[in-house]
Amino acid sequence: MLWNKDKLFCDINPTCYAISEQKEICRRHIQDFLGKEKFSSLRIRKKLPVVVSSQSSHLIKRGKGIDPTLQINKAVNIRLACKQINGMIIRPGETFSFWHTVGKTTKRKGYRDGRVIIANKLIPGIGGGLCNLSNTLHRLILHSPLEVTEFHSHSDALAPDEGERVPFSSGTSVSYNYIDYRFRNNTDQDVQLLMWCDKDNLYGELRTLKEFPQRYELSEEGHCFRMEEGKYYRVSKIYKNIIDRSTGEKIGKELVLDNHSEVMYDYDLIPEELIAPAKN
Protein backbone atom coordinates (compact mmCIF):
# COMPACT_ATOMS: atom_id res chain seq x y z
CA MET A 1 0.00 0.00 0.00
CA LEU A 2 1.46 3.35 -1.08
CA TRP A 3 1.33 6.27 1.38
CA ASN A 4 -0.01 9.55 0.07
CA LYS A 5 2.33 12.16 1.54
CA ASP A 6 -0.18 14.91 0.82
CA LYS A 7 -2.89 13.27 2.93
CA LEU A 8 -3.43 14.78 6.36
CA PHE A 9 -3.32 12.53 9.44
CA CYS A 10 -6.92 13.44 10.28
CA ASP A 11 -8.07 12.26 6.83
CA ILE A 12 -6.67 8.72 7.11
CA ASN A 13 -9.69 7.24 8.90
CA PRO A 14 -12.31 8.14 11.56
CA THR A 15 -10.00 7.14 14.42
CA CYS A 16 -7.27 9.47 13.21
CA TYR A 17 -9.85 12.24 12.84
CA ALA A 18 -11.00 11.72 16.45
CA ILE A 19 -7.39 11.82 17.69
CA SER A 20 -6.74 15.06 15.79
CA GLU A 21 -9.94 16.60 17.14
CA GLN A 22 -9.04 15.79 20.75
CA LYS A 23 -5.61 17.33 20.20
CA GLU A 24 -7.24 20.58 19.04
CA ILE A 25 -9.68 20.55 21.97
CA CYS A 26 -6.80 20.18 24.43
CA ARG A 27 -4.86 22.92 22.67
CA ARG A 28 -7.78 25.34 23.01
CA HIS A 29 -8.23 24.52 26.73
CA ILE A 30 -4.54 25.29 27.33
CA GLN A 31 -4.68 28.51 25.31
CA ASP A 32 -7.69 29.76 27.28
CA PHE A 33 -6.17 28.76 30.63
CA LEU A 34 -2.92 30.59 29.90
CA GLY A 35 -4.51 33.51 28.07
CA LYS A 36 -5.62 36.86 29.45
CA GLU A 37 -9.10 36.87 27.91
CA LYS A 38 -11.88 37.63 30.39
CA PHE A 39 -14.96 35.65 29.41
CA SER A 40 -18.53 36.67 30.20
CA SER A 41 -20.25 34.50 32.80
CA LEU A 42 -23.10 36.55 34.34
CA ARG A 43 -26.70 35.81 33.34
CA ILE A 44 -29.66 37.81 34.58
CA ARG A 45 -33.40 37.50 33.99
CA LYS A 46 -34.17 41.21 33.86
CA LYS A 47 -33.94 42.60 30.34
CA LEU A 48 -31.80 45.64 29.60
CA PRO A 49 -34.07 48.40 28.23
CA VAL A 50 -32.77 49.14 24.70
CA VAL A 51 -32.94 46.67 21.78
CA VAL A 52 -29.85 47.13 19.60
CA SER A 53 -30.75 44.42 17.09
CA SER A 54 -33.11 41.48 16.69
CA GLN A 55 -33.02 38.43 14.44
CA SER A 56 -35.03 35.28 13.82
CA SER A 57 -34.73 32.11 11.75
CA HIS A 58 -36.74 28.95 11.12
CA LEU A 59 -35.87 25.99 13.31
CA ILE A 60 -36.92 23.34 10.80
CA LYS A 61 -35.75 23.25 7.18
CA ARG A 62 -37.99 21.29 4.83
CA GLY A 63 -37.27 20.16 1.30
CA LYS A 64 -35.98 17.48 -1.00
CA GLY A 65 -33.09 15.51 0.49
CA ILE A 66 -33.44 17.03 3.99
CA ASP A 67 -33.80 14.44 6.77
CA PRO A 68 -36.78 15.55 8.93
CA THR A 69 -35.54 13.60 11.97
CA LEU A 70 -32.22 15.44 11.99
CA GLN A 71 -34.12 18.71 11.65
CA ILE A 72 -36.31 17.91 14.67
CA ASN A 73 -33.18 16.93 16.62
CA LYS A 74 -31.53 20.19 15.60
CA ALA A 75 -34.43 22.11 17.12
CA VAL A 76 -34.00 20.18 20.39
CA ASN A 77 -30.27 21.00 20.41
CA ILE A 78 -30.88 24.68 19.76
CA ARG A 79 -33.43 24.93 22.57
CA LEU A 80 -30.96 23.39 25.02
CA ALA A 81 -28.16 25.75 24.00
CA CYS A 82 -30.44 28.81 24.11
CA LYS A 83 -31.06 28.19 27.80
CA GLN A 84 -27.34 28.64 28.46
CA ILE A 85 -27.09 31.87 26.41
CA ASN A 86 -30.37 33.60 27.29
CA GLY A 87 -29.79 36.59 29.59
CA MET A 88 -25.98 36.59 29.27
CA ILE A 89 -24.41 39.95 30.19
CA ILE A 90 -21.17 40.94 28.47
CA ARG A 91 -19.50 43.77 30.36
CA PRO A 92 -17.07 46.28 28.78
CA GLY A 93 -13.80 44.50 28.00
CA GLU A 94 -15.31 41.02 28.31
CA THR A 95 -15.39 38.40 25.56
CA PHE A 96 -18.36 36.18 24.79
CA SER A 97 -17.40 32.63 23.80
CA PHE A 98 -20.05 30.33 22.35
CA TRP A 99 -18.47 27.21 23.84
CA HIS A 100 -17.56 28.74 27.21
CA THR A 101 -21.26 29.59 27.50
CA VAL A 102 -22.95 26.52 26.00
CA GLY A 103 -20.49 23.89 27.18
CA LYS A 104 -19.85 20.49 25.62
CA THR A 105 -22.84 18.90 23.90
CA THR A 106 -23.44 15.36 25.15
CA LYS A 107 -26.24 12.77 25.16
CA ARG A 108 -26.31 13.02 28.94
CA LYS A 109 -27.34 16.67 28.66
CA GLY A 110 -30.11 15.74 26.22
CA TYR A 111 -28.40 16.63 22.94
CA ARG A 112 -29.30 14.57 19.89
CA ASP A 113 -27.89 13.75 16.47
CA GLY A 114 -28.21 16.69 14.10
CA ARG A 115 -26.42 17.64 10.90
CA VAL A 116 -22.69 18.35 11.14
CA ILE A 117 -20.17 19.01 8.38
CA ILE A 118 -17.03 16.87 8.33
CA ALA A 119 -14.72 16.85 5.29
CA ASN A 120 -17.34 18.82 3.32
CA LYS A 121 -19.99 16.16 3.94
CA LEU A 122 -23.21 16.48 5.92
CA ILE A 123 -23.45 13.64 8.44
CA PRO A 124 -25.29 13.02 11.76
CA GLY A 125 -23.47 14.09 14.92
CA ILE A 126 -24.33 14.82 18.57
CA GLY A 127 -25.24 18.48 19.00
CA GLY A 128 -25.53 18.99 15.25
CA GLY A 129 -27.41 22.03 14.00
CA LEU A 130 -25.99 24.56 16.47
CA CYS A 131 -24.47 26.41 13.52
CA ASN A 132 -28.01 27.70 12.96
CA LEU A 133 -27.84 29.24 16.45
CA SER A 134 -24.32 30.64 16.09
CA ASN A 135 -25.27 32.13 12.74
CA THR A 136 -28.29 33.95 14.18
CA LEU A 137 -26.01 35.17 16.95
CA HIS A 138 -23.47 36.38 14.37
CA ARG A 139 -26.12 38.41 12.56
CA LEU A 140 -27.10 40.03 15.87
CA ILE A 141 -23.51 41.09 16.54
CA LEU A 142 -22.91 42.38 13.01
CA HIS A 143 -25.76 44.84 13.64
CA SER A 144 -23.79 46.41 16.51
CA PRO A 145 -20.41 48.03 17.24
CA LEU A 146 -19.19 44.90 19.07
CA GLU A 147 -15.97 43.35 17.73
CA VAL A 148 -16.10 39.82 16.31
CA THR A 149 -12.82 38.20 17.40
CA GLU A 150 -13.35 34.64 16.15
CA PHE A 151 -15.49 33.55 13.22
CA HIS A 152 -15.36 30.43 11.05
CA SER A 153 -17.46 30.09 7.93
CA HIS A 154 -18.74 26.98 6.23
CA SER A 155 -21.18 26.60 3.37
CA ASP A 156 -23.79 29.35 3.23
CA ALA A 157 -25.88 26.99 1.08
CA LEU A 158 -26.76 24.04 3.31
CA ALA A 159 -30.42 24.16 2.28
CA PRO A 160 -32.55 26.15 -0.17
CA ASP A 161 -33.49 29.67 0.88
CA GLU A 162 -36.95 30.00 2.40
CA GLY A 163 -38.49 33.18 1.07
CA GLU A 164 -36.35 36.29 0.75
CA ARG A 165 -32.59 35.72 0.78
CA VAL A 166 -30.96 36.50 4.14
CA PRO A 167 -27.17 37.14 4.11
CA PHE A 168 -25.42 34.72 6.48
CA SER A 169 -28.43 32.43 6.35
CA SER A 170 -26.37 29.45 7.52
CA GLY A 171 -22.67 30.26 7.21
CA THR A 172 -21.26 30.32 10.76
CA SER A 173 -19.44 27.19 11.89
CA VAL A 174 -18.91 25.98 15.48
CA SER A 175 -17.49 22.70 16.80
CA TYR A 176 -16.58 22.08 20.42
CA ASN A 177 -14.41 23.80 21.44
CA TYR A 178 -11.68 24.71 19.00
CA ILE A 179 -14.00 26.11 16.32
CA ASP A 180 -15.61 28.85 18.39
CA TYR A 181 -17.61 32.02 17.82
CA ARG A 182 -16.39 34.93 19.93
CA PHE A 183 -16.93 38.67 20.19
CA ARG A 184 -15.62 41.35 22.53
CA ASN A 185 -17.56 44.18 24.12
CA ASN A 186 -15.38 47.14 23.15
CA THR A 187 -18.01 49.70 24.18
CA ASP A 188 -18.43 51.55 27.48
CA GLN A 189 -21.67 49.83 28.56
CA ASP A 190 -23.03 46.37 29.32
CA VAL A 191 -24.77 44.41 26.56
CA GLN A 192 -27.14 41.47 26.96
CA LEU A 193 -27.98 38.48 24.76
CA LEU A 194 -31.48 37.01 24.68
CA MET A 195 -31.99 33.78 22.70
CA TRP A 196 -35.23 31.75 22.79
CA CYS A 197 -37.49 29.56 20.65
CA ASP A 198 -41.17 29.05 20.03
CA LYS A 199 -42.61 26.06 18.17
CA ASP A 200 -41.22 26.99 14.74
CA ASN A 201 -38.66 29.76 15.11
CA LEU A 202 -35.46 30.82 16.83
CA TYR A 203 -35.29 34.42 18.10
CA GLY A 204 -32.44 36.58 19.27
CA GLU A 205 -32.04 40.08 20.70
CA LEU A 206 -29.02 42.14 21.61
CA ARG A 207 -29.89 44.69 24.31
CA THR A 208 -28.08 47.44 26.15
CA LEU A 209 -28.64 50.37 28.53
CA LYS A 210 -28.75 53.21 25.99
CA GLU A 211 -28.68 53.61 22.21
CA PHE A 212 -25.38 53.58 20.36
CA PRO A 213 -24.74 56.61 18.12
CA GLN A 214 -24.67 54.43 15.00
CA ARG A 215 -26.92 51.73 13.61
CA TYR A 216 -25.84 48.92 11.28
CA GLU A 217 -27.25 47.13 8.25
CA LEU A 218 -26.10 44.19 6.12
CA SER A 219 -26.14 44.31 2.33
CA GLU A 220 -25.22 41.73 -0.28
CA GLU A 221 -23.82 42.38 -3.75
CA GLY A 222 -23.33 40.12 -6.76
CA HIS A 223 -25.38 37.23 -5.33
CA CYS A 224 -25.59 34.27 -7.74
CA PHE A 225 -24.82 30.57 -8.15
CA ARG A 226 -21.92 29.49 -10.36
CA MET A 227 -20.75 26.11 -11.62
CA GLU A 228 -17.04 25.47 -10.95
CA GLU A 229 -15.39 22.15 -11.80
CA GLY A 230 -18.65 20.25 -11.70
CA LYS A 231 -19.97 21.80 -8.47
CA TYR A 232 -22.29 24.74 -7.80
CA TYR A 233 -21.23 27.53 -5.45
CA ARG A 234 -23.10 30.47 -3.98
CA VAL A 235 -21.00 33.59 -4.52
CA SER A 236 -21.52 37.13 -3.22
CA LYS A 237 -19.97 39.90 -1.17
CA ILE A 238 -21.61 40.78 2.14
CA TYR A 239 -21.06 44.22 3.66
CA LYS A 240 -21.72 45.87 7.01
CA ASN A 241 -23.02 49.41 6.50
CA ILE A 242 -22.55 51.93 9.33
CA ILE A 243 -25.21 54.65 9.54
CA ASP A 244 -25.19 57.74 11.73
CA ARG A 245 -28.34 57.53 13.84
CA SER A 246 -28.88 61.29 14.11
CA THR A 247 -28.49 62.14 10.40
CA GLY A 248 -29.35 58.85 8.68
CA GLU A 249 -26.18 59.16 6.57
CA LYS A 250 -24.00 56.15 5.73
CA ILE A 251 -20.58 56.82 7.24
CA GLY A 252 -18.86 53.50 6.63
CA LYS A 253 -18.97 50.23 4.71
CA GLU A 254 -17.00 47.12 5.70
CA LEU A 255 -16.65 43.86 3.78
CA VAL A 256 -17.52 41.10 6.26
CA LEU A 257 -17.55 38.09 3.92
CA ASP A 258 -16.38 37.32 0.39
CA ASN A 259 -18.82 34.45 0.06
CA HIS A 260 -17.85 31.32 -1.91
CA SER A 261 -19.98 28.48 -0.53
CA GLU A 262 -20.42 25.02 -1.99
CA VAL A 263 -24.09 24.16 -2.50
CA MET A 264 -24.89 21.21 -0.21
CA TYR A 265 -28.42 20.47 -1.46
CA ASP A 266 -30.09 19.21 -4.65
CA TYR A 267 -28.98 21.37 -7.58
CA ASP A 268 -32.49 21.16 -9.08
CA LEU A 269 -33.64 23.48 -6.25
CA ILE A 270 -31.32 26.33 -7.31
CA PRO A 271 -33.42 29.14 -8.88
CA GLU A 272 -32.59 29.25 -12.60
CA GLU A 273 -32.62 33.06 -12.64
CA LEU A 274 -29.76 33.11 -10.11
CA ILE A 275 -27.44 30.77 -12.04
CA ALA A 276 -24.56 32.73 -13.58
CA PRO A 277 -22.54 31.68 -16.64
CA ALA A 278 -19.63 29.40 -15.79
CA LYS A 279 -16.18 30.94 -15.79
CA ASN A 280 -14.02 30.11 -18.80
N, C-alpha and C positions, 0 to 999 in steps of 0.2 A: 504493500500500500504506500503510495507516494504522499508525502506531506506537503500541503499547500502553505508555503511560507507567508503568503499574504492573508491567510485566514486568521482571524482573531481567536484568542483562547475561548472567549465567551461564545463563539459561534460553532465550536466543535460539536457540542451536544448539550442537552438540557442540564446535565449535572455541572458542566463547566460554566454554563450561564449562571446557575444558582451560586456557584463559588464566587464568580466575578461580582455578582450583585451583593453578596454578603461583604465582600471586601470594600465595595463602595459605601455600603451602609456604615461599616465600622470607621471608614475614613471620615465620613461626615460627622459622626458622633465625636470623634477626636477633634476635628476642626472647630466644632461648636463649643466643646469643653475648654479648649485652649484660646478661643477667640474672645474678643471684647464686645461682641454684639449683645445688646440688651433686648431680650425678647419680651413681647407683651404677654401678660398672664392674667390680667384682671378682667373679669366679666361681671357686668351689672345688669339688672332687669330694667331699671329706669332708662327710658330712651332720652338721648340728648336731643335738644329741641329743633335743630336745623337739618333738613335733608339736603345733603350735598349732591347725591346722585342715587338713582334707583334703577334696577334692572330686573328682568324676569326671563325665564326660558321654560320650554316644555320639558317635563320629566321623561315622558315616554315618546320615543321616535317610532313611527310606524311606516312600513313600506316594504317593497320587494327585497327579500334577502336579509331583513332585519329580524333577529331572533326575539320574539316577544317576551320569553322567559328572562333573558338577559336584561331586557329593558325594564321589566318589573323589578328585578334584583337591583338594577342600577338605582331605581327610585328609593328602594329600601336603604341602600348604602348612602345616598345623598342625605336622606332624612337623619340618619345616625350622625353623619359628619356635621350637619347644620347645628345640631344640639351643642356641639363643642365650640362652634364659632359664634353663635348668636349671642349678642351682647358684649362681645370682646371690645375692650377699650385699649387703644394704642396711644400712649402718651407721647409728647414731643421727645424726639431722640430714640424712641423705641422702634424695633423692627417686628413686624408680623411675619410669622412663618407658618405656612399651611400645615406642615407636619408636626411642628412643636405644639400646635393647637389641636389638631385632629388626633394625633397619635397613630400608632400602628393599627392597620385594619386586620382583624382576625375573626375567625368563625366564632370564637368565644364571646366576642363583643356583639355578635349578631350580623356581621358583614357576610354578604353572599357573593357568588360568582357573577361578575358583570364583564363588560367588554374591556380588554386591555390590549395595547399595541406592543408586540414584541417582534423585533426584526421585520418591521413594516407589515405585520400580519395581525388581524383582529382575532383574538382568542379569549376564552373565558379565564377569569382570574379573580381571586378574592379581593373585594373592594373595588372592582372594576366600575367605571362610570364616573368616578370622582373628578375626572377632567371636565365634565359638564359643570360641576360646582366651581372648580378653580377658574374656569373660563368666565363664568358669570361674575366671580369675584374680580378677575382681571379687568373686565369692562367697567365695574364700579370704580376701580382705582384709576383707570385711565381718564375718567371724568372728574378728576381732582388734581390738586397740586402735589399729591404724595408721590414719592420716588420709588419706582419699581426697581428692586435691586437683584432679583433673580427671576428669570422667566425662561421657560423652555417651550418651544412650539412643536406640535406634531401636525398631522394633516388637518386642515381646516375644511375637509370634505369627507367626513366620516359617514354622513347620511345626507340625503337630499334636503335642500332648504324647505322649510315650511313657511309658506307665505313670503313676505318681503325679506330680502337678503339682509342679514345682520352681520356686520364685520366682527370677526372673532367669534363666529357662531360655535365653534368647537375646537379651537386651536391651541389650548393651553394644556401642557402635559405635566402631570405629577406622578411620582412613583416613590413610595417610602424608601428612605427619607432623603436620598441623594439627588433626586429630581424634585426640587421644591419650588414653591411660589412664595416670594418674599417681597415686602415693600417696607419702606421706612417713613415714619412720620417726621418730615423735615419742616413742619409748620410750628407755630407757637401755641397751639391749642390741642386738646384731646380730640380724637376722632373715635367713632364707634361703628362696629360692623353688626348688622342685623341680617341673618340668613334664615329663611323658613320656607316651608312647603305647604301647599294645600293638596287636594286630590290629584291635580293634573300639572301643577306648575311649581317651579322654584322661584323664589323672590329674594332680592337682596337690596339693602339700603346702606349707604354710608352717611353717617350723621356727625354733626359737630355742634359746638356751642354758639358760633356766629358765622355768618356768611363769609366766604373767601372773596377777595376783590375780583377774581376772574372766574368764569365758568368755562367748561370744556366740552367739545363735541368731537365725535369720530366721523371721518369721511373716507370713502373708498374710491379709488380711481383706477380705470383700466381693467375692471373686473370681467373675466372671461374664462373659458375652459379651452385648453390647448393640448393637442396630441403631441407627445414627445417620446420617440423610441417605443411606440406601441402602447403607451400609457397616457391616460388623461390627467392633467393637472389643472387645479384652480390657480389662476395667477391674478394678482392685483397689488396695489400699494395702499396701505391703510395709514391715515394721518390723524394726529391729535391736533385739533384747532383750539387755540387759546383766545378767549373773547373777553374784553374788558366789560365787566358787569354794568358799570355806570354809563358807558357810551354805546355799548353794543358793537364796538369795532373789533375786528379780528387783529390781534397784536402778535400772533405767533402761529407757526405751523410746524409740527415735528413728525417725521416719518417714524412710525412705531412698528411697522412690519412690511417687509418686501415679501409678499405672500407667494409661495410656490409649493402648493400642497397636492400630493397625490390623491386622486379620487379613489375612495375606498368602498364605493357602492356600485351598483349596476349602471354601466355606462348608458343604457337605454333611458335612464331617468334624468340625464343631463339635458336641460332645455336647449333645443337646436339653435335658438336665436343667440345663445351665449357661447356657442362653439366658434372659436377663432381659427383662421387658416393655420395649418401647421407650418412651422419654421422650415425654411429650406436648408 
